[in-house]
Each structure stands twice: as structure tokens, then as C-alpha cells.
Amino acid sequence: MTRYLYPVATLLLTVYGQLVVKWQVDRAGALPADLGGKVAFVGQLLVNPWVISVFVAAFLAATSWMLAMTHFSLSDAYPVMALSFGLVLFGSALWLGESLTWTKIAGVAIIAVGLVVGSR
């Protein structure tokens, strides 16, 4: 049973990373037009504790994925990652206030159905 925790941990850590990066980039403001401003902008993000937590989450997600690969074939485990589309969509709507439209929901549903069909 614990073997299922590996792909789920990968999924949740990946979704965490996507949402936190968007949150912190939005908080940082607009990307400056000049090269020096862009470098400073990215540099400030790279030392942001939240962004650093995303790098830690990405490392843990990669580690969890490697452990998942010891228990599952890639074609069996990877469809779990399709859930990231829906989790990011709903998470960004709830947490970041992004728009949630029926077309986005339908698109995620089509992707999910396609992956389920393709993985069988």
C-alpha cells in the first residue's frame, strides 16, 4: 500500500511547486524590460524562501518518482501525473484567483479521459 504514496507524493509536490512559483512571481511584480532588471528580478526570486522551498519540493518529487519507478511501470504510474492538470487548475482558481471556465474544465477532463484510455 505504501508504494502508492510515491507517485501521489510526486504529484502533490509537483502541484505545490507550480502554485507557489506562480504565487511568488505574481508577488514579485512585472518583469523589467532591460536585461539587468531581468537578471535582478530572477535573482530575487531565486533567493526567495518560498521559491527555495519549490526547489526542495522538486528534489523530493524526483526522489519520490525514482522510488515509484521501483514499483510501477512508467506507463502505469505516469497517468497519476495527469491529475496535476486538474489540481493546478482548481488550485490556481481557489488560491490565486485565476479564472475557472467550463472550457478549461472540459479540457482537463478530456486530457484525463485520454490518459486513462491510453494507459489501458
Secondary structure, 3 states (H helix, E strand, C coil): CHHHHHHHHHHHHHHHHHHHHHHHHHHHCCCCCCHHHHHHHHHHHHCCHHHHHHHHHHHHHHHHHHHHHCCCCHHHHHHHHCHHHHHHHHHHHHHHCCCCCHHHHHHHHHHHHHHHHHCC
